[in-house]
Amino acid sequence: MSVIDHLNWRYATKAFDINKKVAPEKLDVIKQAFNLTATSYGLQPIKLVIVSNKELQNQLVSAAMNQKQIEQASHVLVFCIQTHVDENFVTEYFNRVSLIRKTPKEVLKPFQDFLIDDFEKKSQEMIESWAVKQAYLAMGNLLTVCAIEGIDACPMEGFIPETCDNLLGLRDKGLKSVLLLPIGYRAEDDMFADFKKVRRHIADSIIEL
């Protein structure tokens, strides 16, 4: 199958087969793909929490507007932003750059100082808004990866983040939940699996100059 075939196969799964689980090797692909997702400046102000504990999944249902996919899914991926993007956070990134690429720190320092100054000038609201955009990038990436790997998924914005944060103890980790992505395998009786895609004509969504 081509990438386009995989994307045509993908849909927002409304019912998962509770007896089918995503294999560890497939989950490892998802983890690596998340970590390889492009983010602004390469700073990665996001983390992925993977929930496979059924008790926790059941508790999350009420926080997700009673969407049953949360409890039916093999795993629930919780996309989170890191709430503290400060001088230490930026410095840790540049330390990684220096270590991995062997770039002299004096070469990196001007850009490092610029980013530290830039984030110090931003309000907490601005920083979190910026970080949320990175979470959406990551979800878009994982939706495509899941499709290529033959894994069903249902992206969700409709949930109560505060409740989710409390249930998963995210505040203690300096995190806030932004998006949910239950993954697994579609139930045979999910009628939405056979629905045709409804999209604009490509000429109406693409402008070539």
Secondary structure, 3 states (H helix, E strand, C coil): CCHHHHHHHCCECCCECCCCCCCHHHHHHHHHHHHHCCCHHHCCCEEEEEECCHHHHHHHHHHCCCCCHHHHCCEEEEEEEECCCCHHHHHHHHHHHHHHHCCCHHHHHHHHHHHHHHHHHCCHHHHHHHHHHHHHHHHHHHHHHHHHCCCEECCECCCCHHHHHHHHCCHHHCEEEEEEEEEECECCCCHHHHCCCCCCCHHHHCCCC
